[in-house]
């Protein structure tokens, strides 16, 4: 599971929507498709990309498959973002200074 795979998977708006739905709780593919205008095979492909990126995991219960967010993928994203956390306060302080200097 690599950051590139995660961000590539989430670059697609449909997959982001699916991921956001799963963040609310476990669902099967039929429930995930409600309100979307995509086919069952398209949903399967989107879920496969999310699974391969480590963002979603599946659990089979008989003939049903439920999907949920995989916390390991979230950890990878959080670790990547943490590298840049120190950058923002510094940049915001610089912006504040710039805006003060622009005041008449």
Secondary structure, DSSP 8 states (H G I E B T S, - for coil): --HHHHHHHHTSHHHHHHHHHHHT--EEHHHHHTT----HHHHHHHHHHHHHTTSEEEEEETTEEEEEE-HHHHHHHHHHHHTTHHHHHHHHHHHHHHHHHH--
